[in-house]
Amino acid sequence: MLNSIDALFDGKVFHPEQPVTLKANTRVRIIIDNKSDGNDENCSFLETAESLQLDGPADWSANIDKYLYSEEKEHES
């Protein structure tokens, strides 16, 4: 069963912000998704793309159509 709860981490323990309907000692998987702390800074697409540290040819942006829609170049021997 997939369930989502909000919680506060005190440095050692997660404290749910609402009641949790699980039996004691139930094993769970916790996936952390940090909520905003009020400093909502919108991140631009370029900042996001740069943070991915993608590796590509130096002329990628200038020739994007060639890389997306053209056939792969034959390698010269």
PyMOL Python script that loads the backbone (N, CA, C, O; Angstrom):
from pymol import cmd

cmd.read_pdbstr("""\
ATOM      1  N   MET A   1       0.848  -1.182   0.000  1.00  0.00           N
ATOM      2  CA  MET A   1       0.000   0.000   0.000  1.00  0.00           C
ATOM      3  C   MET A   1       0.888   1.238   0.000  1.00  0.00           C
ATOM      4  O   MET A   1       1.852   1.325   0.761  1.00  0.00           O
ATOM      5  N   LEU A   2       0.554   2.188  -0.858  1.00  0.00           N
ATOM      6  CA  LEU A   2       1.304   3.432  -0.953  1.00  0.00           C
ATOM      7  C   LEU A   2       0.538   4.513  -0.211  1.00  0.00           C
ATOM      8  O   LEU A   2      -0.652   4.721  -0.449  1.00  0.00           O
ATOM      9  N   ASN A   3       1.224   5.196   0.684  1.00  0.00           N
ATOM     10  CA  ASN A   3       0.601   6.243   1.478  1.00  0.00           C
ATOM     11  C   ASN A   3       1.604   7.378   1.626  1.00  0.00           C
ATOM     12  O   ASN A   3       2.809   7.135   1.697  1.00  0.00           O
ATOM     13  N   SER A   4       1.127   8.589   1.674  1.00  0.00           N
ATOM     14  CA  SER A   4       1.993   9.750   1.806  1.00  0.00           C
ATOM     15  C   SER A   4       1.639  10.497   3.086  1.00  0.00           C
ATOM     16  O   SER A   4       0.469  10.772   3.350  1.00  0.00           O
ATOM     17  N   ILE A   5       2.657  10.825   3.876  1.00  0.00           N
ATOM     18  CA  ILE A   5       2.431  11.616   5.087  1.00  0.00           C
ATOM     19  C   ILE A   5       3.476  12.720   5.139  1.00  0.00           C
ATOM     20  O   ILE A   5       4.554  12.591   4.559  1.00  0.00           O
ATOM     21  N   ASP A   6       3.160  13.790   5.826  1.00  0.00           N
ATOM     22  CA  ASP A   6       4.129  14.847   6.091  1.00  0.00           C
ATOM     23  C   ASP A   6       4.735  14.571   7.457  1.00  0.00           C
ATOM     24  O   ASP A   6       4.041  14.130   8.372  1.00  0.00           O
ATOM     25  N   ALA A   7       6.026  14.832   7.593  1.00  0.00           N
ATOM     26  CA  ALA A   7       6.703  14.571   8.855  1.00  0.00           C
ATOM     27  C   ALA A   7       7.796  15.602   9.073  1.00  0.00           C
ATOM     28  O   ALA A   7       8.240  16.267   8.138  1.00  0.00           O
ATOM     29  N   LEU A   8       8.215  15.720  10.309  1.00  0.00           N
ATOM     30  CA  LEU A   8       9.311  16.604  10.690  1.00  0.00           C
ATOM     31  C   LEU A   8      10.454  15.728  11.178  1.00  0.00           C
ATOM     32  O   LEU A   8      10.246  14.855  12.020  1.00  0.00           O
ATOM     33  N   PHE A   9      11.647  15.948  10.665  1.00  0.00           N
ATOM     34  CA  PHE A   9      12.825  15.189  11.086  1.00  0.00           C
ATOM     35  C   PHE A   9      13.586  16.018  12.098  1.00  0.00           C
ATOM     36  O   PHE A   9      13.972  17.148  11.797  1.00  0.00           O
ATOM     37  N   ASP A  10      13.815  15.483  13.301  1.00  0.00           N
ATOM     38  CA  ASP A  10      14.481  16.247  14.354  1.00  0.00           C
ATOM     39  C   ASP A  10      15.984  15.994  14.417  1.00  0.00           C
ATOM     40  O   ASP A  10      16.655  16.422  15.357  1.00  0.00           O
ATOM     41  N   GLY A  11      16.504  15.299  13.419  1.00  0.00           N
ATOM     42  CA  GLY A  11      17.923  14.965  13.409  1.00  0.00           C
ATOM     43  C   GLY A  11      18.154  13.496  13.698  1.00  0.00           C
ATOM     44  O   GLY A  11      19.210  12.953  13.375  1.00  0.00           O
ATOM     45  N   LYS A  12      17.166  12.849  14.307  1.00  0.00           N
ATOM     46  CA  LYS A  12      17.262  11.430  14.613  1.00  0.00           C
ATOM     47  C   LYS A  12      16.007  10.666  14.223  1.00  0.00           C
ATOM     48  O   LYS A  12      16.085   9.523  13.771  1.00  0.00           O
ATOM     49  N   VAL A  13      14.855  11.294  14.397  1.00  0.00           N
ATOM     50  CA  VAL A  13      13.571  10.604  14.244  1.00  0.00           C
ATOM     51  C   VAL A  13      12.625  11.436  13.386  1.00  0.00           C
ATOM     52  O   VAL A  13      12.620  12.664  13.466  1.00  0.00           O
ATOM     53  N   PHE A  14      11.814  10.751  12.556  1.00  0.00           N
ATOM     54  CA  PHE A  14      10.755  11.414  11.807  1.00  0.00           C
ATOM     55  C   PHE A  14       9.499  11.442  12.666  1.00  0.00           C
ATOM     56  O   PHE A  14       9.070  10.414  13.190  1.00  0.00           O
ATOM     57  N   HIS A  15       8.913  12.629  12.806  1.00  0.00           N
ATOM     58  CA  HIS A  15       7.674  12.792  13.574  1.00  0.00           C
ATOM     59  C   HIS A  15       6.547  13.126  12.604  1.00  0.00           C
ATOM     60  O   HIS A  15       6.538  14.216  12.032  1.00  0.00           O
ATOM     61  N   PRO A  16       5.583  12.200  12.402  1.00  0.00           N
ATOM     62  CA  PRO A  16       4.468  12.460  11.486  1.00  0.00           C
ATOM     63  C   PRO A  16       3.639  13.650  11.949  1.00  0.00           C
ATOM     64  O   PRO A  16       3.453  13.863  13.147  1.00  0.00           O
ATOM     65  N   GLU A  17       3.145  14.422  10.985  1.00  0.00           N
ATOM     66  CA  GLU A  17       2.306  15.578  11.303  1.00  0.00           C
ATOM     67  C   GLU A  17       0.841  15.207  11.421  1.00  0.00           C
ATOM     68  O   GLU A  17       0.027  16.040  11.820  1.00  0.00           O
ATOM     69  N   GLN A  18       0.490  13.985  11.085  1.00  0.00           N
ATOM     70  CA  GLN A  18      -0.883  13.497  11.241  1.00  0.00           C
ATOM     71  C   GLN A  18      -0.799  12.042  11.698  1.00  0.00           C
ATOM     72  O   GLN A  18       0.251  11.415  11.560  1.00  0.00           O
ATOM     73  N   PRO A  19      -1.884  11.500  12.239  1.00  0.00           N
ATOM     74  CA  PRO A  19      -1.850  10.107  12.715  1.00  0.00           C
ATOM     75  C   PRO A  19      -1.511   9.133  11.592  1.00  0.00           C
ATOM     76  O   PRO A  19      -1.903   9.325  10.441  1.00  0.00           O
ATOM     77  N   VAL A  20      -0.775   8.084  11.951  1.00  0.00           N
ATOM     78  CA  VAL A  20      -0.396   7.039  11.008  1.00  0.00           C
ATOM     79  C   VAL A  20      -1.106   5.759  11.419  1.00  0.00           C
ATOM     80  O   VAL A  20      -1.016   5.326  12.567  1.00  0.00           O
ATOM     81  N   THR A  21      -1.814   5.157  10.466  1.00  0.00           N
ATOM     82  CA  THR A  21      -2.592   3.963  10.783  1.00  0.00           C
ATOM     83  C   THR A  21      -1.819   2.702  10.418  1.00  0.00           C
ATOM     84  O   THR A  21      -2.185   1.974   9.495  1.00  0.00           O
ATOM     85  N   LEU A  22      -0.749   2.460  11.157  1.00  0.00           N
ATOM     86  CA  LEU A  22       0.053   1.265  10.993  1.00  0.00           C
ATOM     87  C   LEU A  22       0.206   0.581  12.345  1.00  0.00           C
ATOM     88  O   LEU A  22       0.219   1.236  13.387  1.00  0.00           O
ATOM     89  N   LYS A  23       0.323  -0.746  12.317  1.00  0.00           N
ATOM     90  CA  LYS A  23       0.593  -1.473  13.544  1.00  0.00           C
ATOM     91  C   LYS A  23       2.035  -1.213  13.965  1.00  0.00           C
ATOM     92  O   LYS A  23       2.896  -0.964  13.121  1.00  0.00           O
ATOM     93  N   ALA A  24       2.297  -1.271  15.257  1.00  0.00           N
ATOM     94  CA  ALA A  24       3.656  -1.092  15.769  1.00  0.00           C
ATOM     95  C   ALA A  24       4.586  -2.119  15.133  1.00  0.00           C
ATOM     96  O   ALA A  24       4.187  -3.258  14.887  1.00  0.00           O
ATOM     97  N   ASN A  25       5.810  -1.717  14.871  1.00  0.00           N
ATOM     98  CA  ASN A  25       6.855  -2.559  14.287  1.00  0.00           C
ATOM     99  C   ASN A  25       6.591  -2.964  12.838  1.00  0.00           C
ATOM    100  O   ASN A  25       7.181  -3.929  12.352  1.00  0.00           O
ATOM    101  N   THR A  26       5.710  -2.238  12.141  1.00  0.00           N
ATOM    102  CA  THR A  26       5.483  -2.478  10.721  1.00  0.00           C
ATOM    103  C   THR A  26       6.666  -1.906   9.945  1.00  0.00           C
ATOM    104  O   THR A  26       7.045  -0.753  10.150  1.00  0.00           O
ATOM    105  N   ARG A  27       7.246  -2.703   9.060  1.00  0.00           N
ATOM    106  CA  ARG A  27       8.362  -2.233   8.240  1.00  0.00           C
ATOM    107  C   ARG A  27       7.802  -1.401   7.086  1.00  0.00           C
ATOM    108  O   ARG A  27       6.832  -1.794   6.438  1.00  0.00           O
ATOM    109  N   VAL A  28       8.425  -0.248   6.838  1.00  0.00           N
ATOM    110  CA  VAL A  28       7.996   0.644   5.770  1.00  0.00           C
ATOM    111  C   VAL A  28       9.208   1.098   4.972  1.00  0.00           C
ATOM    112  O   VAL A  28      10.342   0.973   5.434  1.00  0.00           O
ATOM    113  N   ARG A  29       8.976   1.619   3.787  1.00  0.00           N
ATOM    114  CA  ARG A  29      10.031   2.253   2.993  1.00  0.00           C
ATOM    115  C   ARG A  29       9.725   3.743   3.000  1.00  0.00           C
ATOM    116  O   ARG A  29       8.608   4.153   2.684  1.00  0.00           O
ATOM    117  N   ILE A  30      10.712   4.553   3.357  1.00  0.00           N
ATOM    118  CA  ILE A  30      10.541   6.006   3.398  1.00  0.00           C
ATOM    119  C   ILE A  30      11.293   6.616   2.227  1.00  0.00           C
ATOM    120  O   ILE A  30      12.485   6.365   2.048  1.00  0.00           O
ATOM    121  N   ILE A  31      10.599   7.411   1.437  1.00  0.00           N
ATOM    122  CA  ILE A  31      11.206   8.144   0.334  1.00  0.00           C
ATOM    123  C   ILE A  31      11.162   9.618   0.710  1.00  0.00           C
ATOM    124  O   ILE A  31      10.092  10.159   0.988  1.00  0.00           O
ATOM    125  N   ILE A  32      12.298  10.255   0.719  1.00  0.00           N
ATOM    126  CA  ILE A  32      12.397  11.639   1.181  1.00  0.00           C
ATOM    127  C   ILE A  32      12.166  12.600   0.022  1.00  0.00           C
ATOM    128  O   ILE A  32      12.825  12.509  -1.014  1.00  0.00           O
ATOM    129  N   ASP A  33      11.232  13.514   0.206  1.00  0.00           N
ATOM    130  CA  ASP A  33      10.948  14.591  -0.736  1.00  0.00           C
ATOM    131  C   ASP A  33      10.900  15.865   0.088  1.00  0.00           C
ATOM    132  O   ASP A  33       9.881  16.167   0.708  1.00  0.00           O
ATOM    133  N   ASN A  34      12.011  16.624   0.098  1.00  0.00           N
ATOM    134  CA  ASN A  34      12.066  17.833   0.925  1.00  0.00           C
ATOM    135  C   ASN A  34      10.996  18.818   0.513  1.00  0.00           C
ATOM    136  O   ASN A  34      10.871  19.165  -0.662  1.00  0.00           O
ATOM    137  N   LYS A  35      10.221  19.269   1.496  1.00  0.00           N
ATOM    138  CA  LYS A  35       9.221  20.293   1.240  1.00  0.00           C
ATOM    139  C   LYS A  35       9.891  21.646   1.315  1.00  0.00           C
ATOM    140  O   LYS A  35      10.934  21.805   1.950  1.00  0.00           O
ATOM    141  N   SER A  36       9.293  22.603   0.671  1.00  0.00           N
ATOM    142  CA  SER A  36       9.830  23.960   0.662  1.00  0.00           C
ATOM    143  C   SER A  36       9.903  24.502   2.080  1.00  0.00           C
ATOM    144  O   SER A  36       9.025  24.235   2.901  1.00  0.00           O
ATOM    145  N   ASP A  37      10.954  25.265   2.365  1.00  0.00           N
ATOM    146  CA  ASP A  37      11.085  25.902   3.673  1.00  0.00           C
ATOM    147  C   ASP A  37      10.630  27.354   3.626  1.00  0.00           C
ATOM    148  O   ASP A  37      10.967  28.144   4.508  1.00  0.00           O
ATOM    149  N   GLY A  38       9.864  27.707   2.593  1.00  0.00           N
ATOM    150  CA  GLY A  38       9.376  29.074   2.481  1.00  0.00           C
ATOM    151  C   GLY A  38      10.235  29.937   1.580  1.00  0.00           C
ATOM    152  O   GLY A  38       9.814  31.026   1.187  1.00  0.00           O
ATOM    153  N   ASN A  39      11.422  29.479   1.246  1.00  0.00           N
ATOM    154  CA  ASN A  39      12.308  30.215   0.352  1.00  0.00           C
ATOM    155  C   ASN A  39      12.131  29.706  -1.068  1.00  0.00           C
ATOM    156  O   ASN A  39      13.088  29.262  -1.702  1.00  0.00           O
ATOM    157  N   ASP A  40      10.908  29.772  -1.559  1.00  0.00           N
ATOM    158  CA  ASP A  40      10.614  29.261  -2.896  1.00  0.00           C
ATOM    159  C   ASP A  40      11.367  30.067  -3.946  1.00  0.00           C
ATOM    160  O   ASP A  40      10.958  31.170  -4.311  1.00  0.00           O
ATOM    161  N   GLU A  41      12.450  29.516  -4.418  1.00  0.00           N
ATOM    162  CA  GLU A  41      13.169  30.132  -5.513  1.00  0.00           C
ATOM    163  C   GLU A  41      12.870  29.312  -6.745  1.00  0.00           C
ATOM    164  O   GLU A  41      13.205  28.130  -6.816  1.00  0.00           O
ATOM    165  N   ASN A  42      12.238  29.944  -7.713  1.00  0.00           N
ATOM    166  CA  ASN A  42      11.954  29.222  -8.944  1.00  0.00           C
ATOM    167  C   ASN A  42      13.261  28.967  -9.675  1.00  0.00           C
ATOM    168  O   ASN A  42      14.083  29.867  -9.848  1.00  0.00           O
ATOM    169  N   CYS A  43      13.431  27.750 -10.089  1.00  0.00           N
ATOM    170  CA  CYS A  43      14.642  27.350 -10.793  1.00  0.00           C
ATOM    171  C   CYS A  43      14.332  27.352 -12.286  1.00  0.00           C
ATOM    172  O   CYS A  43      13.332  26.780 -12.721  1.00  0.00           O
ATOM    173  N   SER A  44      15.185  27.990 -13.055  1.00  0.00           N
ATOM    174  CA  SER A  44      14.958  28.047 -14.490  1.00  0.00           C
ATOM    175  C   SER A  44      15.285  26.705 -15.127  1.00  0.00           C
ATOM    176  O   SER A  44      15.978  25.875 -14.539  1.00  0.00           O
ATOM    177  N   PHE A  45      14.777  26.504 -16.338  1.00  0.00           N
ATOM    178  CA  PHE A  45      15.086  25.281 -17.082  1.00  0.00           C
ATOM    179  C   PHE A  45      16.589  25.146 -17.275  1.00  0.00           C
ATOM    180  O   PHE A  45      17.137  24.052 -17.143  1.00  0.00           O
ATOM    181  N   LEU A  46      17.262  26.260 -17.588  1.00  0.00           N
ATOM    182  CA  LEU A  46      18.704  26.197 -17.829  1.00  0.00           C
ATOM    183  C   LEU A  46      19.456  25.799 -16.567  1.00  0.00           C
ATOM    184  O   LEU A  46      20.426  25.044 -16.644  1.00  0.00           O
ATOM    185  N   GLU A  47      19.032  26.289 -15.410  1.00  0.00           N
ATOM    186  CA  GLU A  47      19.676  25.889 -14.157  1.00  0.00           C
ATOM    187  C   GLU A  47      19.473  24.397 -13.906  1.00  0.00           C
ATOM    188  O   GLU A  47      20.388  23.699 -13.470  1.00  0.00           O
ATOM    189  N   THR A  48      18.263  23.919 -14.188  1.00  0.00           N
ATOM    190  CA  THR A  48      17.982  22.495 -14.024  1.00  0.00           C
ATOM    191  C   THR A  48      18.825  21.671 -14.979  1.00  0.00           C
ATOM    192  O   THR A  48      19.430  20.681 -14.569  1.00  0.00           O
ATOM    193  N   ALA A  49      18.876  22.063 -16.248  1.00  0.00           N
ATOM    194  CA  ALA A  49      19.657  21.334 -17.244  1.00  0.00           C
ATOM    195  C   ALA A  49      21.137  21.322 -16.864  1.00  0.00           C
ATOM    196  O   ALA A  49      21.806  20.295 -16.986  1.00  0.00           O
ATOM    197  N   GLU A  50      21.644  22.463 -16.405  1.00  0.00           N
ATOM    198  CA  GLU A  50      23.050  22.533 -16.023  1.00  0.00           C
ATOM    199  C   GLU A  50      23.337  21.628 -14.830  1.00  0.00           C
ATOM    200  O   GLU A  50      24.403  21.016 -14.761  1.00  0.00           O
ATOM    201  N   SER A  51      22.405  21.536 -13.897  1.00  0.00           N
ATOM    202  CA  SER A  51      22.618  20.704 -12.714  1.00  0.00           C
ATOM    203  C   SER A  51      22.685  19.220 -13.061  1.00  0.00           C
ATOM    204  O   SER A  51      23.232  18.431 -12.290  1.00  0.00           O
ATOM    205  N   LEU A  52      22.131  18.825 -14.221  1.00  0.00           N
ATOM    206  CA  LEU A  52      22.168  17.429 -14.645  1.00  0.00           C
ATOM    207  C   LEU A  52      23.542  17.021 -15.161  1.00  0.00           C
ATOM    208  O   LEU A  52      23.837  15.831 -15.275  1.00  0.00           O
ATOM    209  N   GLN A  53      24.374  17.996 -15.470  1.00  0.00           N
ATOM    210  CA  GLN A  53      25.726  17.783 -15.969  1.00  0.00           C
ATOM    211  C   GLN A  53      25.748  16.779 -17.126  1.00  0.00           C
ATOM    212  O   GLN A  53      26.486  15.794 -17.107  1.00  0.00           O
ATOM    213  N   LEU A  54      24.920  17.062 -18.126  1.00  0.00           N
ATOM    214  CA  LEU A  54      24.846  16.203 -19.300  1.00  0.00           C
ATOM    215  C   LEU A  54      26.104  16.340 -20.136  1.00  0.00           C
ATOM    216  O   LEU A  54      26.703  17.414 -20.200  1.00  0.00           O
ATOM    217  N   ASP A  55      26.502  15.253 -20.773  1.00  0.00           N
ATOM    218  CA  ASP A  55      27.683  15.259 -21.618  1.00  0.00           C
ATOM    219  C   ASP A  55      27.227  15.166 -23.072  1.00  0.00           C
ATOM    220  O   ASP A  55      26.453  14.277 -23.426  1.00  0.00           O
ATOM    221  N   GLY A  56      27.696  16.063 -23.895  1.00  0.00           N
ATOM    222  CA  GLY A  56      27.315  16.049 -25.298  1.00  0.00           C
ATOM    223  C   GLY A  56      28.325  16.811 -26.126  1.00  0.00           C
ATOM    224  O   GLY A  56      29.283  17.366 -25.588  1.00  0.00           O
ATOM    225  N   PRO A  57      28.118  16.842 -27.435  1.00  0.00           N
ATOM    226  CA  PRO A  57      29.052  17.550 -28.308  1.00  0.00           C
ATOM    227  C   PRO A  57      29.032  19.053 -28.033  1.00  0.00           C
ATOM    228  O   PRO A  57      28.033  19.601 -27.567  1.00  0.00           O
ATOM    229  N   ALA A  58      30.145  19.699 -28.329  1.00  0.00           N
ATOM    230  CA  ALA A  58      30.283  21.131 -28.056  1.00  0.00           C
ATOM    231  C   ALA A  58      29.273  21.972 -28.834  1.00  0.00           C
ATOM    232  O   ALA A  58      28.872  23.039 -28.367  1.00  0.00           O
ATOM    233  N   ASP A  59      28.853  21.505 -30.020  1.00  0.00           N
ATOM    234  CA  ASP A  59      27.920  22.276 -30.839  1.00  0.00           C
ATOM    235  C   ASP A  59      26.462  21.822 -30.670  1.00  0.00           C
ATOM    236  O   ASP A  59      25.618  22.061 -31.533  1.00  0.00           O
ATOM    237  N   TRP A  60      26.195  21.173 -29.559  1.00  0.00           N
ATOM    238  CA  TRP A  60      24.873  20.614 -29.297  1.00  0.00           C
ATOM    239  C   TRP A  60      23.752  21.635 -29.481  1.00  0.00           C
ATOM    240  O   TRP A  60      22.804  21.385 -30.226  1.00  0.00           O
ATOM    241  N   SER A  61      23.852  22.768 -28.819  1.00  0.00           N
ATOM    242  CA  SER A  61      22.763  23.746 -28.878  1.00  0.00           C
ATOM    243  C   SER A  61      22.629  24.369 -30.262  1.00  0.00           C
ATOM    244  O   SER A  61      21.514  24.643 -30.706  1.00  0.00           O
ATOM    245  N   ALA A  62      23.741  24.597 -30.948  1.00  0.00           N
ATOM    246  CA  ALA A  62      23.692  25.211 -32.275  1.00  0.00           C
ATOM    247  C   ALA A  62      23.137  24.255 -33.328  1.00  0.00           C
ATOM    248  O   ALA A  62      22.568  24.696 -34.326  1.00  0.00           O
ATOM    249  N   ASN A  63      23.298  22.954 -33.113  1.00  0.00           N
ATOM    250  CA  ASN A  63      22.881  21.960 -34.108  1.00  0.00           C
ATOM    251  C   ASN A  63      21.886  20.952 -33.532  1.00  0.00           C
ATOM    252  O   ASN A  63      21.896  19.781 -33.909  1.00  0.00           O
ATOM    253  N   ILE A  64      21.047  21.401 -32.638  1.00  0.00           N
ATOM    254  CA  ILE A  64      20.120  20.484 -31.968  1.00  0.00           C
ATOM    255  C   ILE A  64      19.227  19.729 -32.951  1.00  0.00           C
ATOM    256  O   ILE A  64      18.969  18.540 -32.764  1.00  0.00           O
ATOM    257  N   ASP A  65      18.750  20.412 -34.001  1.00  0.00           N
ATOM    258  CA  ASP A  65      17.891  19.734 -34.983  1.00  0.00           C
ATOM    259  C   ASP A  65      18.637  18.598 -35.678  1.00  0.00           C
ATOM    260  O   ASP A  65      18.070  17.532 -35.919  1.00  0.00           O
ATOM    261  N   LYS A  66      19.901  18.828 -35.996  1.00  0.00           N
ATOM    262  CA  LYS A  66      20.704  17.785 -36.644  1.00  0.00           C
ATOM    263  C   LYS A  66      20.812  16.556 -35.729  1.00  0.00           C
ATOM    264  O   LYS A  66      20.689  15.423 -36.195  1.00  0.00           O
ATOM    265  N   TYR A  67      21.042  16.782 -34.430  1.00  0.00           N
ATOM    266  CA  TYR A  67      21.204  15.667 -33.503  1.00  0.00           C
ATOM    267  C   TYR A  67      19.876  14.971 -33.200  1.00  0.00           C
ATOM    268  O   TYR A  67      19.851  13.766 -32.952  1.00  0.00           O
ATOM    269  N   LEU A  68      18.794  15.712 -33.220  1.00  0.00           N
ATOM    270  CA  LEU A  68      17.494  15.113 -32.913  1.00  0.00           C
ATOM    271  C   LEU A  68      16.857  14.410 -34.105  1.00  0.00           C
ATOM    272  O   LEU A  68      16.232  13.362 -33.944  1.00  0.00           O
ATOM    273  N   TYR A  69      17.014  14.986 -35.318  1.00  0.00           N
ATOM    274  CA  TYR A  69      16.214  14.507 -36.441  1.00  0.00           C
ATOM    275  C   TYR A  69      17.008  13.905 -37.604  1.00  0.00           C
ATOM    276  O   TYR A  69      16.414  13.276 -38.481  1.00  0.00           O
ATOM    277  N   SER A  70      18.314  14.076 -37.635  1.00  0.00           N
ATOM    278  CA  SER A  70      19.103  13.544 -38.748  1.00  0.00           C
ATOM    279  C   SER A  70      19.548  12.120 -38.453  1.00  0.00           C
ATOM    280  O   SER A  70      19.593  11.669 -37.308  1.00  0.00           O
ATOM    281  N   GLU A  71      19.873  11.435 -39.545  1.00  0.00           N
ATOM    282  CA  GLU A  71      20.434  10.104 -39.378  1.00  0.00           C
ATOM    283  C   GLU A  71      21.823  10.219 -38.797  1.00  0.00           C
ATOM    284  O   GLU A  71      22.512  11.221 -38.984  1.00  0.00           O
ATOM    285  N   GLU A  72      22.225   9.179 -38.090  1.00  0.00           N
ATOM    286  CA  GLU A  72      23.544   9.165 -37.477  1.00  0.00           C
ATOM    287  C   GLU A  72      24.615   9.198 -38.561  1.00  0.00           C
ATOM    288  O   GLU A  72      24.515   8.497 -39.568  1.00  0.00           O
ATOM    289  N   LYS A  73      25.643  10.021 -38.345  1.00  0.00           N
ATOM    290  CA  LYS A  73      26.734  10.122 -39.301  1.00  0.00           C
ATOM    291  C   LYS A  73      27.493   8.803 -39.352  1.00  0.00           C
ATOM    292  O   LYS A  73      27.647   8.114 -38.343  1.00  0.00           O
ATOM    293  N   GLU A  74      27.964   8.467 -40.552  1.00  0.00           N
ATOM    294  CA  GLU A  74      28.799   7.276 -40.695  1.00  0.00           C
ATOM    295  C   GLU A  74      30.185   7.627 -40.199  1.00  0.00           C
ATOM    296  O   GLU A  74      30.715   8.693 -40.514  1.00  0.00           O
ATOM    297  N   HIS A  75      30.761   6.747 -39.438  1.00  0.00           N
ATOM    298  CA  HIS A  75      32.101   6.983 -38.914  1.00  0.00           C
ATOM    299  C   HIS A  75      33.120   6.707 -40.009  1.00  0.00           C
ATOM    300  O   HIS A  75      33.089   5.674 -40.677  1.00  0.00           O
ATOM    301  N   GLU A  76      34.036   7.683 -40.169  1.00  0.00           N
ATOM    302  CA  GLU A  76      35.088   7.524 -41.162  1.00  0.00           C
ATOM    303  C   GLU A  76      36.193   6.646 -40.602  1.00  0.00           C
ATOM    304  O   GLU A  76      36.562   6.771 -39.434  1.00  0.00           O
ATOM    305  N   SER A  77      36.717   5.766 -41.426  1.00  0.00           N
ATOM    306  CA  SER A  77      37.784   4.866 -40.978  1.00  0.00           C
ATOM    307  C   SER A  77      39.139   5.431 -41.293  1.00  0.00           C
ATOM    308  O   SER A  77      40.155   4.807 -40.987  1.00  0.00           O
TER     309      SER A  77
END
""", "prot")
cmd.dss("prot")
cmd.show_as("cartoon", "prot")
cmd.util.cbc("prot")
cmd.orient("prot")
